[in-house]
Amino acid sequence: MRPSKFRSVRQKLRLTQAELSHLLGVKELTVARWEGGKCRIPNAAAALVEGMRLEAMGKTAPPMRELLFLVRS
């Protein structure tokens, strides 16, 4: 997942960087670095955010294995 998409999804979920960092179990600075393109976004974090996006849209998120495949491609 590109940093710009990661940020866009977070904003659409109406989460602050602090709130998302708490949900993901990372520091707020880590989320800021991911969004700024300074650090690579781990596939697991991208998959969790993608799952939250799908659920917010009223869709059932696929199993984690499928989400990981989606964010890698």
Contacts in CASP RR format, 6 or more apart in sequence:
PFRMAT RR
TARGET T0000
AUTHOR 0000-0000-0000
METHOD contacts of the structure
MODEL  1
MRPSKFRSVRQKLRLTQAELSHLLGVKELTVARWEGGKCRIPNAAAALVE
GMRLEAMGKTAPPMRELLFLVRS
1 41 0 8 1.000
1 46 0 8 1.000
1 49 0 8 1.000
1 50 0 8 1.000
1 71 0 8 1.000
3 34 0 8 1.000
3 35 0 8 1.000
3 36 0 8 1.000
3 37 0 8 1.000
3 41 0 8 1.000
6 34 0 8 1.000
6 35 0 8 1.000
6 41 0 8 1.000
6 46 0 8 1.000
6 49 0 8 1.000
7 35 0 8 1.000
7 36 0 8 1.000
9 49 0 8 1.000
9 50 0 8 1.000
9 52 0 8 1.000
9 53 0 8 1.000
10 17 0 8 1.000
10 20 0 8 1.000
10 31 0 8 1.000
10 35 0 8 1.000
10 49 0 8 1.000
12 53 0 8 1.000
12 56 0 8 1.000
13 20 0 8 1.000
13 49 0 8 1.000
13 52 0 8 1.000
13 53 0 8 1.000
13 56 0 8 1.000
15 23 0 8 1.000
17 28 0 8 1.000
17 31 0 8 1.000
17 32 0 8 1.000
17 35 0 8 1.000
18 28 0 8 1.000
20 31 0 8 1.000
20 49 0 8 1.000
21 27 0 8 1.000
21 28 0 8 1.000
21 30 0 8 1.000
21 31 0 8 1.000
23 48 0 8 1.000
23 52 0 8 1.000
24 31 0 8 1.000
24 45 0 8 1.000
24 48 0 8 1.000
24 49 0 8 1.000
26 45 0 8 1.000
30 39 0 8 1.000
33 39 0 8 1.000
34 40 0 8 1.000
34 41 0 8 1.000
34 45 0 8 1.000
43 68 0 8 1.000
43 71 0 8 1.000
43 72 0 8 1.000
44 68 0 8 1.000
46 71 0 8 1.000
47 64 0 8 1.000
47 67 0 8 1.000
47 68 0 8 1.000
47 70 0 8 1.000
47 71 0 8 1.000
48 67 0 8 1.000
50 61 0 8 1.000
50 67 0 8 1.000
50 70 0 8 1.000
50 71 0 8 1.000
51 61 0 8 1.000
51 67 0 8 1.000
52 61 0 8 1.000
54 60 0 8 1.000
54 61 0 8 1.000
54 62 0 8 1.000
55 61 0 8 1.000
61 67 0 8 1.000
62 70 0 8 1.000
END
